[in-house]
Amino acid sequence: MTDTLEYNTEREHLIIPEYGRHIQKMINHAKALPTKEERNKVSRAIIAVMGNLQPHLRDVPDFQ
């Protein structure tokens, strides 16, 4: 069980810290997808999650 533990000091630096490590992992997954259509679909889902995390930003014109 202890073989799978990850410590923050061992992880890569957060690019967008206000959204956290889970969003960054989702973005890394989206970047690894083979087709543009798949990347776009997953990217739109990530943007929706980001809107749920920061609801006051959803009304900003260039949020997406």
PQR file of N, CA, C, O and H, with PARSE charges and radii, in Angstrom:
ATOM      1  N   MET A   1       0.818  -1.194   0.000 -0.4000 1.5000
ATOM      2  CA  MET A   1       0.000   0.000   0.000 -0.0000 2.0000
ATOM      3  C   MET A   1       0.862   1.259   0.000  0.5500 1.7000
ATOM      4  O   MET A   1       0.526   2.226  -0.684 -0.5500 1.4000
ATOM      5  N   THR A   2       1.935   1.273   0.729 -0.4000 1.5000
ATOM      6  CA  THR A   2       2.752   2.487   0.808 -0.0000 2.0000
ATOM      7  C   THR A   2       3.550   2.731  -0.461  0.5500 1.7000
ATOM      8  O   THR A   2       4.164   3.789  -0.602 -0.5500 1.4000
ATOM      9  H   THR A   2       2.208   0.488   1.284  0.4000 1.0000
ATOM     10  N   ASP A   3       3.558   1.782  -1.385 -0.4000 1.5000
ATOM     11  CA  ASP A   3       4.284   1.973  -2.640 -0.0000 2.0000
ATOM     12  C   ASP A   3       3.603   2.990  -3.549  0.5500 1.7000
ATOM     13  O   ASP A   3       4.257   3.562  -4.421 -0.5500 1.4000
ATOM     14  H   ASP A   3       3.059   0.923  -1.271  0.4000 1.0000
ATOM     15  N   THR A   4       2.316   3.227  -3.368 -0.4000 1.5000
ATOM     16  CA  THR A   4       1.585   4.116  -4.265 -0.0000 2.0000
ATOM     17  C   THR A   4       1.395   5.523  -3.703  0.5500 1.7000
ATOM     18  O   THR A   4       0.774   6.361  -4.357 -0.5500 1.4000
ATOM     19  H   THR A   4       1.785   2.763  -2.659  0.4000 1.0000
ATOM     20  N   LEU A   5       1.908   5.797  -2.522 -0.4000 1.5000
ATOM     21  CA  LEU A   5       1.749   7.134  -1.948 -0.0000 2.0000
ATOM     22  C   LEU A   5       2.600   8.142  -2.707  0.5500 1.7000
ATOM     23  O   LEU A   5       3.755   7.878  -3.042 -0.5500 1.4000
ATOM     24  H   LEU A   5       2.412   5.116  -1.991  0.4000 1.0000
ATOM     25  N   GLU A   6       2.007   9.303  -2.970 -0.4000 1.5000
ATOM     26  CA  GLU A   6       2.731  10.393  -3.621 -0.0000 2.0000
ATOM     27  C   GLU A   6       2.786  11.569  -2.659  0.5500 1.7000
ATOM     28  O   GLU A   6       1.776  11.948  -2.066 -0.5500 1.4000
ATOM     29  H   GLU A   6       1.069   9.518  -2.698  0.4000 1.0000
ATOM     30  N   TYR A   7       3.957  12.133  -2.512 -0.4000 1.5000
ATOM     31  CA  TYR A   7       4.105  13.320  -1.686 -0.0000 2.0000
ATOM     32  C   TYR A   7       4.173  14.539  -2.592  0.5500 1.7000
ATOM     33  O   TYR A   7       4.712  14.464  -3.697 -0.5500 1.4000
ATOM     34  H   TYR A   7       4.777  11.824  -2.994  0.4000 1.0000
ATOM     35  N   ASN A   8       3.631  15.660  -2.133 -0.4000 1.5000
ATOM     36  CA  ASN A   8       3.616  16.865  -2.961 -0.0000 2.0000
ATOM     37  C   ASN A   8       5.015  17.318  -3.338  0.5500 1.7000
ATOM     38  O   ASN A   8       5.206  17.910  -4.401 -0.5500 1.4000
ATOM     39  H   ASN A   8       3.193  15.721  -1.236  0.4000 1.0000
ATOM     40  N   THR A   9       5.995  17.051  -2.488 -0.4000 1.5000
ATOM     41  CA  THR A   9       7.369  17.450  -2.809 -0.0000 2.0000
ATOM     42  C   THR A   9       7.934  16.650  -3.971  0.5500 1.7000
ATOM     43  O   THR A   9       8.876  17.093  -4.627 -0.5500 1.4000
ATOM     44  H   THR A   9       5.840  16.570  -1.625  0.4000 1.0000
ATOM     45  N   GLU A  10       7.366  15.473  -4.233 -0.4000 1.5000
ATOM     46  CA  GLU A  10       7.836  14.623  -5.327 -0.0000 2.0000
ATOM     47  C   GLU A  10       7.060  14.863  -6.621  0.5500 1.7000
ATOM     48  O   GLU A  10       7.453  14.369  -7.678 -0.5500 1.4000
ATOM     49  H   GLU A  10       6.601  15.114  -3.700  0.4000 1.0000
ATOM     50  N   ARG A  11       5.984  15.603  -6.549 -0.4000 1.5000
ATOM     51  CA  ARG A  11       5.144  15.849  -7.724 -0.0000 2.0000
ATOM     52  C   ARG A  11       5.646  17.054  -8.500  0.5500 1.7000
ATOM     53  O   ARG A  11       6.428  17.860  -7.996 -0.5500 1.4000
ATOM     54  H   ARG A  11       5.665  16.005  -5.691  0.4000 1.0000
ATOM     55  N   GLU A  12       5.176  17.160  -9.747 -0.4000 1.5000
ATOM     56  CA  GLU A  12       5.564  18.303 -10.561 -0.0000 2.0000
ATOM     57  C   GLU A  12       4.904  19.576 -10.034  0.5500 1.7000
ATOM     58  O   GLU A  12       3.874  19.525  -9.362 -0.5500 1.4000
ATOM     59  H   GLU A  12       4.541  16.505 -10.156  0.4000 1.0000
ATOM     60  N   HIS A  13       5.514  20.712 -10.349 -0.4000 1.5000
ATOM     61  CA  HIS A  13       5.029  22.014  -9.887 -0.0000 2.0000
ATOM     62  C   HIS A  13       3.654  22.308 -10.486  0.5500 1.7000
ATOM     63  O   HIS A  13       3.411  22.028 -11.660 -0.5500 1.4000
ATOM     64  H   HIS A  13       6.350  20.754 -10.895  0.4000 1.0000
ATOM     65  N   LEU A  14       2.760  22.872  -9.679 -0.4000 1.5000
ATOM     66  CA  LEU A  14       1.424  23.229 -10.160 -0.0000 2.0000
ATOM     67  C   LEU A  14       1.492  24.451 -11.063  0.5500 1.7000
ATOM     68  O   LEU A  14       2.078  25.470 -10.699 -0.5500 1.4000
ATOM     69  H   LEU A  14       2.958  23.099  -8.725  0.4000 1.0000
ATOM     70  N   ILE A  15       0.894  24.344 -12.234 -0.4000 1.5000
ATOM     71  CA  ILE A  15       0.882  25.450 -13.187 -0.0000 2.0000
ATOM     72  C   ILE A  15      -0.218  26.449 -12.820  0.5500 1.7000
ATOM     73  O   ILE A  15      -0.003  27.660 -12.872 -0.5500 1.4000
ATOM     74  H   ILE A  15       0.418  23.515 -12.530  0.4000 1.0000
ATOM     75  N   ILE A  16      -1.397  25.938 -12.449 -0.4000 1.5000
ATOM     76  CA  ILE A  16      -2.518  26.795 -12.046 -0.0000 2.0000
ATOM     77  C   ILE A  16      -2.926  26.379 -10.626  0.5500 1.7000
ATOM     78  O   ILE A  16      -3.866  25.600 -10.469 -0.5500 1.4000
ATOM     79  H   ILE A  16      -1.572  24.954 -12.406  0.4000 1.0000
ATOM     80  N   PRO A  17      -2.249  26.874  -9.603 -0.5600 1.5000
ATOM     81  CA  PRO A  17      -2.488  26.382  -8.247  0.2800 2.0000
ATOM     82  C   PRO A  17      -3.896  26.639  -7.710  0.5500 1.7000
ATOM     83  O   PRO A  17      -4.351  25.909  -6.830 -0.5500 1.4000
ATOM     84  N   GLU A  18      -4.595  27.654  -8.213 -0.4000 1.5000
ATOM     85  CA  GLU A  18      -5.931  27.934  -7.686 -0.0000 2.0000
ATOM     86  C   GLU A  18      -6.940  26.851  -8.051  0.5500 1.7000
ATOM     87  O   GLU A  18      -7.997  26.774  -7.424 -0.5500 1.4000
ATOM     88  H   GLU A  18      -4.225  28.247  -8.929  0.4000 1.0000
ATOM     89  N   TYR A  19      -6.653  26.022  -9.036 -0.4000 1.5000
ATOM     90  CA  TYR A  19      -7.557  24.931  -9.402 -0.0000 2.0000
ATOM     91  C   TYR A  19      -7.097  23.582  -8.864  0.5500 1.7000
ATOM     92  O   TYR A  19      -7.903  22.655  -8.779 -0.5500 1.4000
ATOM     93  H   TYR A  19      -5.795  26.084  -9.545  0.4000 1.0000
ATOM     94  N   GLY A  20      -5.862  23.449  -8.509 -0.4000 1.5000
ATOM     95  CA  GLY A  20      -5.392  22.243  -7.851 -0.0000 2.0000
ATOM     96  C   GLY A  20      -4.827  21.182  -8.771  0.5500 1.7000
ATOM     97  O   GLY A  20      -4.819  21.305  -9.996 -0.5500 1.4000
ATOM     98  H   GLY A  20      -5.207  24.201  -8.577  0.4000 1.0000
ATOM     99  N   ARG A  21      -4.354  20.130  -8.114 -0.4000 1.5000
ATOM    100  CA  ARG A  21      -3.641  19.064  -8.793 -0.0000 2.0000
ATOM    101  C   ARG A  21      -4.553  18.194  -9.656  0.5500 1.7000
ATOM    102  O   ARG A  21      -4.115  17.667 -10.678 -0.5500 1.4000
ATOM    103  H   ARG A  21      -4.361  20.030  -7.119  0.4000 1.0000
ATOM    104  N   HIS A  22      -5.807  18.041  -9.258 -0.4000 1.5000
ATOM    105  CA  HIS A  22      -6.716  17.194 -10.041 -0.0000 2.0000
ATOM    106  C   HIS A  22      -6.985  17.794 -11.420  0.5500 1.7000
ATOM    107  O   HIS A  22      -7.002  17.073 -12.417 -0.5500 1.4000
ATOM    108  H   HIS A  22      -6.163  18.469  -8.427  0.4000 1.0000
ATOM    109  N   ILE A  23      -7.191  19.093 -11.477 -0.4000 1.5000
ATOM    110  CA  ILE A  23      -7.403  19.753 -12.775 -0.0000 2.0000
ATOM    111  C   ILE A  23      -6.151  19.619 -13.628  0.5500 1.7000
ATOM    112  O   ILE A  23      -6.242  19.375 -14.831 -0.5500 1.4000
ATOM    113  H   ILE A  23      -7.176  19.679 -10.667  0.4000 1.0000
ATOM    114  N   GLN A  24      -4.983  19.776 -13.013 -0.4000 1.5000
ATOM    115  CA  GLN A  24      -3.736  19.651 -13.774 -0.0000 2.0000
ATOM    116  C   GLN A  24      -3.581  18.236 -14.339  0.5500 1.7000
ATOM    117  O   GLN A  24      -3.128  18.067 -15.471 -0.5500 1.4000
ATOM    118  H   GLN A  24      -4.909  19.974 -12.036  0.4000 1.0000
ATOM    119  N   LYS A  25      -3.953  17.227 -13.557 -0.4000 1.5000
ATOM    120  CA  LYS A  25      -3.886  15.848 -14.056 -0.0000 2.0000
ATOM    121  C   LYS A  25      -4.876  15.640 -15.203  0.5500 1.7000
ATOM    122  O   LYS A  25      -4.575  14.930 -16.162 -0.5500 1.4000
ATOM    123  H   LYS A  25      -4.321  17.364 -12.638  0.4000 1.0000
ATOM    124  N   MET A  26      -6.050  16.256 -15.106 -0.4000 1.5000
ATOM    125  CA  MET A  26      -7.030  16.150 -16.184 -0.0000 2.0000
ATOM    126  C   MET A  26      -6.507  16.811 -17.455  0.5500 1.7000
ATOM    127  O   MET A  26      -6.704  16.291 -18.553 -0.5500 1.4000
ATOM    128  H   MET A  26      -6.294  16.833 -14.327  0.4000 1.0000
ATOM    129  N   ILE A  27      -5.844  17.948 -17.310 -0.4000 1.5000
ATOM    130  CA  ILE A  27      -5.273  18.642 -18.470 -0.0000 2.0000
ATOM    131  C   ILE A  27      -4.166  17.809 -19.095  0.5500 1.7000
ATOM    132  O   ILE A  27      -4.085  17.704 -20.319 -0.5500 1.4000
ATOM    133  H   ILE A  27      -5.683  18.370 -16.418  0.4000 1.0000
ATOM    134  N   ASN A  28      -3.313  17.217 -18.268 -0.4000 1.5000
ATOM    135  CA  ASN A  28      -2.247  16.358 -18.798 -0.0000 2.0000
ATOM    136  C   ASN A  28      -2.830  15.168 -19.545  0.5500 1.7000
ATOM    137  O   ASN A  28      -2.291  14.750 -20.571 -0.5500 1.4000
ATOM    138  H   ASN A  28      -3.379  17.303 -17.274  0.4000 1.0000
ATOM    139  N   HIS A  29      -3.925  14.621 -19.038 -0.4000 1.5000
ATOM    140  CA  HIS A  29      -4.595  13.512 -19.724 -0.0000 2.0000
ATOM    141  C   HIS A  29      -5.144  13.975 -21.073  0.5500 1.7000
ATOM    142  O   HIS A  29      -5.013  13.276 -22.078 -0.5500 1.4000
ATOM    143  H   HIS A  29      -4.363  14.960 -18.205  0.4000 1.0000
ATOM    144  N   ALA A  30      -5.757  15.153 -21.086 -0.4000 1.5000
ATOM    145  CA  ALA A  30      -6.323  15.679 -22.334 -0.0000 2.0000
ATOM    146  C   ALA A  30      -5.234  15.916 -23.369  0.5500 1.7000
ATOM    147  O   ALA A  30      -5.436  15.654 -24.555 -0.5500 1.4000
ATOM    148  H   ALA A  30      -5.864  15.721 -20.269  0.4000 1.0000
ATOM    149  N   LYS A  31      -4.090  16.405 -22.933 -0.4000 1.5000
ATOM    150  CA  LYS A  31      -2.987  16.660 -23.863 -0.0000 2.0000
ATOM    151  C   LYS A  31      -2.456  15.373 -24.486  0.5500 1.7000
ATOM    152  O   LYS A  31      -1.897  15.402 -25.583 -0.5500 1.4000
ATOM    153  H   LYS A  31      -3.925  16.618 -21.970  0.4000 1.0000
ATOM    154  N   ALA A  32      -2.623  14.254 -23.802 -0.4000 1.5000
ATOM    155  CA  ALA A  32      -2.097  12.980 -24.290 -0.0000 2.0000
ATOM    156  C   ALA A  32      -3.056  12.259 -25.235  0.5500 1.7000
ATOM    157  O   ALA A  32      -2.684  11.245 -25.826 -0.5500 1.4000
ATOM    158  H   ALA A  32      -3.077  14.231 -22.911  0.4000 1.0000
ATOM    159  N   LEU A  33      -4.272  12.757 -25.388 -0.4000 1.5000
ATOM    160  CA  LEU A  33      -5.243  12.095 -26.262 -0.0000 2.0000
ATOM    161  C   LEU A  33      -4.823  12.225 -27.725  0.5500 1.7000
ATOM    162  O   LEU A  33      -4.259  13.245 -28.120 -0.5500 1.4000
ATOM    163  H   LEU A  33      -4.574  13.580 -24.908  0.4000 1.0000
ATOM    164  N   PRO A  34      -5.097  11.194 -28.528 -0.5600 1.5000
ATOM    165  CA  PRO A  34      -4.565  11.162 -29.895  0.2800 2.0000
ATOM    166  C   PRO A  34      -5.242  12.092 -30.901  0.5500 1.7000
ATOM    167  O   PRO A  34      -4.573  12.625 -31.787 -0.5500 1.4000
ATOM    168  N   THR A  35      -6.555  12.296 -30.781 -0.4000 1.5000
ATOM    169  CA  THR A  35      -7.230  13.086 -31.818 -0.0000 2.0000
ATOM    170  C   THR A  35      -7.682  14.438 -31.274  0.5500 1.7000
ATOM    171  O   THR A  35      -7.915  14.604 -30.077 -0.5500 1.4000
ATOM    172  H   THR A  35      -7.098  11.863 -30.062  0.4000 1.0000
ATOM    173  N   LYS A  36      -7.796  15.384 -32.177 -0.4000 1.5000
ATOM    174  CA  LYS A  36      -8.220  16.737 -31.811 -0.0000 2.0000
ATOM    175  C   LYS A  36      -9.645  16.735 -31.270  0.5500 1.7000
ATOM    176  O   LYS A  36      -9.957  17.480 -30.340 -0.5500 1.4000
ATOM    177  H   LYS A  36      -7.607  15.250 -33.149  0.4000 1.0000
ATOM    178  N   GLU A  37     -10.501  15.912 -31.839 -0.4000 1.5000
ATOM    179  CA  GLU A  37     -11.893  15.846 -31.392 -0.0000 2.0000
ATOM    180  C   GLU A  37     -11.978  15.385 -29.942  0.5500 1.7000
ATOM    181  O   GLU A  37     -12.731  15.948 -29.146 -0.5500 1.4000
ATOM    182  H   GLU A  37     -10.247  15.307 -32.593  0.4000 1.0000
ATOM    183  N   GLU A  38     -11.200  14.355 -29.603 -0.4000 1.5000
ATOM    184  CA  GLU A  38     -11.192  13.866 -28.222 -0.0000 2.0000
ATOM    185  C   GLU A  38     -10.646  14.928 -27.272  0.5500 1.7000
ATOM    186  O   GLU A  38     -11.192  15.141 -26.189 -0.5500 1.4000
ATOM    187  H   GLU A  38     -10.588  13.898 -30.249  0.4000 1.0000
ATOM    188  N   ARG A  39      -9.568  15.592 -27.684 -0.4000 1.5000
ATOM    189  CA  ARG A  39      -8.977  16.641 -26.842 -0.0000 2.0000
ATOM    190  C   ARG A  39      -9.972  17.773 -26.612  0.5500 1.7000
ATOM    191  O   ARG A  39     -10.093  18.275 -25.494 -0.5500 1.4000
ATOM    192  H   ARG A  39      -9.126  15.419 -28.563  0.4000 1.0000
ATOM    193  N   ASN A  40     -10.686  18.178 -27.662 -0.4000 1.5000
ATOM    194  CA  ASN A  40     -11.676  19.248 -27.524 -0.0000 2.0000
ATOM    195  C   ASN A  40     -12.819  18.845 -26.596  0.5500 1.7000
ATOM    196  O   ASN A  40     -13.266  19.643 -25.773 -0.5500 1.4000
ATOM    197  H   ASN A  40     -10.587  17.770 -28.570  0.4000 1.0000
ATOM    198  N   LYS A  41     -13.289  17.609 -26.730 -0.4000 1.5000
ATOM    199  CA  LYS A  41     -14.385  17.126 -25.893 -0.0000 2.0000
ATOM    200  C   LYS A  41     -13.980  17.128 -24.420  0.5500 1.7000
ATOM    201  O   LYS A  41     -14.730  17.593 -23.562 -0.5500 1.4000
ATOM    202  H   LYS A  41     -12.925  16.961 -27.399  0.4000 1.0000
ATOM    203  N   VAL A  42     -12.794  16.606 -24.139 -0.4000 1.5000
ATOM    204  CA  VAL A  42     -12.315  16.550 -22.757 -0.0000 2.0000
ATOM    205  C   VAL A  42     -12.015  17.956 -22.240  0.5500 1.7000
ATOM    206  O   VAL A  42     -12.267  18.251 -21.072 -0.5500 1.4000
ATOM    207  H   VAL A  42     -12.185  16.228 -24.836  0.4000 1.0000
ATOM    208  N   SER A  43     -11.483  18.815 -23.090 -0.4000 1.5000
ATOM    209  CA  SER A  43     -11.177  20.190 -22.679 -0.0000 2.0000
ATOM    210  C   SER A  43     -12.436  20.940 -22.276  0.5500 1.7000
ATOM    211  O   SER A  43     -12.434  21.685 -21.295 -0.5500 1.4000
ATOM    212  H   SER A  43     -11.278  18.575 -24.039  0.4000 1.0000
ATOM    213  N   ARG A  44     -13.506  20.747 -23.026 -0.4000 1.5000
ATOM    214  CA  ARG A  44     -14.772  21.402 -22.673 -0.0000 2.0000
ATOM    215  C   ARG A  44     -15.303  20.882 -21.334  0.5500 1.7000
ATOM    216  O   ARG A  44     -15.877  21.643 -20.554 -0.5500 1.4000
ATOM    217  H   ARG A  44     -13.508  20.142 -23.823  0.4000 1.0000
ATOM    218  N   ALA A  45     -15.114  19.602 -21.072 -0.4000 1.5000
ATOM    219  CA  ALA A  45     -15.533  19.040 -19.785 -0.0000 2.0000
ATOM    220  C   ALA A  45     -14.691  19.618 -18.646  0.5500 1.7000
ATOM    221  O   ALA A  45     -15.211  19.897 -17.566 -0.5500 1.4000
ATOM    222  H   ALA A  45     -14.648  18.984 -21.705  0.4000 1.0000
ATOM    223  N   ILE A  46     -13.402  19.796 -18.886 -0.4000 1.5000
ATOM    224  CA  ILE A  46     -12.520  20.381 -17.871 -0.0000 2.0000
ATOM    225  C   ILE A  46     -12.941  21.820 -17.582  0.5500 1.7000
ATOM    226  O   ILE A  46     -12.963  22.242 -16.426 -0.5500 1.4000
ATOM    227  H   ILE A  46     -12.979  19.570 -19.764  0.4000 1.0000
ATOM    228  N   ILE A  47     -13.274  22.570 -18.627 -0.4000 1.5000
ATOM    229  CA  ILE A  47     -13.726  23.956 -18.444 -0.0000 2.0000
ATOM    230  C   ILE A  47     -15.016  23.987 -17.626  0.5500 1.7000
ATOM    231  O   ILE A  47     -15.202  24.878 -16.797 -0.5500 1.4000
ATOM    232  H   ILE A  47     -13.256  22.228 -19.566  0.4000 1.0000
ATOM    233  N   ALA A  48     -15.904  23.021 -17.854 -0.4000 1.5000
ATOM    234  CA  ALA A  48     -17.146  22.952 -17.077 -0.0000 2.0000
ATOM    235  C   ALA A  48     -16.848  22.683 -15.605  0.5500 1.7000
ATOM    236  O   ALA A  48     -17.473  23.276 -14.725 -0.5500 1.4000
ATOM    237  H   ALA A  48     -15.752  22.298 -18.527  0.4000 1.0000
ATOM    238  N   VAL A  49     -15.903  21.798 -15.337 -0.4000 1.5000
ATOM    239  CA  VAL A  49     -15.513  21.510 -13.951 -0.0000 2.0000
ATOM    240  C   VAL A  49     -14.900  22.755 -13.311  0.5500 1.7000
ATOM    241  O   VAL A  49     -15.188  23.071 -12.157 -0.5500 1.4000
ATOM    242  H   VAL A  49     -15.395  21.317 -16.051  0.4000 1.0000
ATOM    243  N   MET A  50     -14.059  23.453 -14.061 -0.4000 1.5000
ATOM    244  CA  MET A  50     -13.450  24.680 -13.542 -0.0000 2.0000
ATOM    245  C   MET A  50     -14.529  25.714 -13.224  0.5500 1.7000
ATOM    246  O   MET A  50     -14.413  26.446 -12.241 -0.5500 1.4000
ATOM    247  H   MET A  50     -13.826  23.196 -14.999  0.4000 1.0000
ATOM    248  N   GLY A  51     -15.566  25.780 -14.040 -0.4000 1.5000
ATOM    249  CA  GLY A  51     -16.683  26.686 -13.772 -0.0000 2.0000
ATOM    250  C   GLY A  51     -17.443  26.307 -12.518  0.5500 1.7000
ATOM    251  O   GLY A  51     -17.931  27.178 -11.799 -0.5500 1.4000
ATOM    252  H   GLY A  51     -15.660  25.186 -14.839  0.4000 1.0000
ATOM    253  N   ASN A  52     -17.546  25.010 -12.249 -0.4000 1.5000
ATOM    254  CA  ASN A  52     -18.208  24.566 -11.021 -0.0000 2.0000
ATOM    255  C   ASN A  52     -17.365  24.882  -9.793  0.5500 1.7000
ATOM    256  O   ASN A  52     -17.903  25.183  -8.727 -0.5500 1.4000
ATOM    257  H   ASN A  52     -17.149  24.302 -12.833  0.4000 1.0000
ATOM    258  N   LEU A  53     -16.050  24.814  -9.939 -0.4000 1.5000
ATOM    259  CA  LEU A  53     -15.165  25.111  -8.813 -0.0000 2.0000
ATOM    260  C   LEU A  53     -15.125  26.607  -8.504  0.5500 1.7000
ATOM    261  O   LEU A  53     -15.008  26.998  -7.343 -0.5500 1.4000
ATOM    262  H   LEU A  53     -15.613  24.570 -10.805  0.4000 1.0000
ATOM    263  N   GLN A  54     -15.222  27.431  -9.526 -0.4000 1.5000
ATOM    264  CA  GLN A  54     -15.168  28.892  -9.378 -0.0000 2.0000
ATOM    265  C   GLN A  54     -16.414  29.494 -10.045  0.5500 1.7000
ATOM    266  O   GLN A  54     -16.290  30.105 -11.106 -0.5500 1.4000
ATOM    267  H   GLN A  54     -15.317  27.113 -10.469  0.4000 1.0000
ATOM    268  N   PRO A  55     -17.595  29.343  -9.464 -0.5600 1.5000
ATOM    269  CA  PRO A  55     -18.833  29.756 -10.139  0.2800 2.0000
ATOM    270  C   PRO A  55     -18.905  31.249 -10.454  0.5500 1.7000
ATOM    271  O   PRO A  55     -19.570  31.635 -11.415 -0.5500 1.4000
ATOM    272  N   HIS A  56     -18.251  32.082  -9.684 -0.4000 1.5000
ATOM    273  CA  HIS A  56     -18.303  33.524  -9.953 -0.0000 2.0000
ATOM    274  C   HIS A  56     -17.566  33.888 -11.241  0.5500 1.7000
ATOM    275  O   HIS A  56     -17.779  34.976 -11.775 -0.5500 1.4000
ATOM    276  H   HIS A  56     -17.710  31.768  -8.903  0.4000 1.0000
ATOM    277  N   LEU A  57     -16.715  33.016 -11.747 -0.4000 1.5000
ATOM    278  CA  LEU A  57     -15.982  33.289 -12.979 -0.0000 2.0000
ATOM    279  C   LEU A  57     -16.744  32.857 -14.232  0.5500 1.7000
ATOM    280  O   LEU A  57     -16.370  33.238 -15.341 -0.5500 1.4000
ATOM    281  H   LEU A  57     -16.542  32.131 -11.313  0.4000 1.0000
ATOM    282  N   ARG A  58     -17.803  32.071 -14.069 -0.4000 1.5000
ATOM    283  CA  ARG A  58     -18.552  31.594 -15.233 -0.0000 2.0000
ATOM    284  C   ARG A  58     -19.184  32.728 -16.020  0.5500 1.7000
ATOM    285  O   ARG A  58     -19.396  32.603 -17.226 -0.5500 1.4000
ATOM    286  H   ARG A  58     -18.107  31.762 -13.168  0.4000 1.0000
ATOM    287  N   ASP A  59     -19.485  33.828 -15.354 -0.4000 1.5000
ATOM    288  CA  ASP A  59     -20.148  34.949 -16.021 -0.0000 2.0000
ATOM    289  C   ASP A  59     -19.170  35.899 -16.700  0.5500 1.7000
ATOM    290  O   ASP A  59     -19.591  36.828 -17.388 -0.5500 1.4000
ATOM    291  H   ASP A  59     -19.313  33.930 -14.374  0.4000 1.0000
ATOM    292  N   VAL A  60     -17.879  35.681 -16.519 -0.4000 1.5000
ATOM    293  CA  VAL A  60     -16.868  36.519 -17.168 -0.0000 2.0000
ATOM    294  C   VAL A  60     -16.863  36.180 -18.657  0.5500 1.7000
ATOM    295  O   VAL A  60     -16.840  35.001 -19.010 -0.5500 1.4000
ATOM    296  H   VAL A  60     -17.536  34.926 -15.960  0.4000 1.0000
ATOM    297  N   PRO A  61     -16.883  37.187 -19.546 -0.5600 1.5000
ATOM    298  CA  PRO A  61     -17.014  36.928 -20.994  0.2800 2.0000
ATOM    299  C   PRO A  61     -15.959  35.987 -21.579  0.5500 1.7000
ATOM    300  O   PRO A  61     -16.297  35.138 -22.404 -0.5500 1.4000
ATOM    301  N   ASP A  62     -14.710  36.110 -21.183 -0.4000 1.5000
ATOM    302  CA  ASP A  62     -13.679  35.260 -21.790 -0.0000 2.0000
ATOM    303  C   ASP A  62     -13.242  34.137 -20.859  0.5500 1.7000
ATOM    304  O   ASP A  62     -12.076  33.741 -20.869 -0.5500 1.4000
ATOM    305  H   ASP A  62     -14.435  36.799 -20.513  0.4000 1.0000
ATOM    306  N   PHE A  63     -14.171  33.619 -20.051 -0.4000 1.5000
ATOM    307  CA  PHE A  63     -13.860  32.492 -19.170 -0.0000 2.0000
ATOM    308  C   PHE A  63     -13.492  31.259 -19.982  0.5500 1.7000
ATOM    309  O   PHE A  63     -12.528  30.561 -19.667 -0.5500 1.4000
ATOM    310  H   PHE A  63     -15.118  33.940 -20.043  0.4000 1.0000
ATOM    311  N   GLN A  64     -14.276  30.995 -21.042 -0.4000 1.5000
ATOM    312  CA  GLN A  64     -13.989  29.817 -21.852 -0.0000 2.0000
ATOM    313  C   GLN A  64     -12.956  30.162 -22.889  0.5500 1.7000
ATOM    314  O   GLN A  64     -12.569  29.305 -23.683 -0.5500 1.4000
ATOM    315  H   GLN A  64     -15.059  31.562 -21.297  0.4000 1.0000
TER
END
